[in-house]
């Protein structure tokens, strides 16, 4: 799917979805 983060509604949706999907999208950082 596609979100146009230049549109306020899509940007808000992207922020909300990123918070719930962050672990899937970004690898765990290890020191």
C-alpha positions, 0 to 999 in steps of 0.5 A: 500500500502507499501513504502520501506523507505530504497529506496530513491524514496519511502522515498521521496514519503512517506515524500510528502504523509505524509505532505498532510495526516498528519491531517488524520494520527495524532490526533490534539494535545491539551494542 
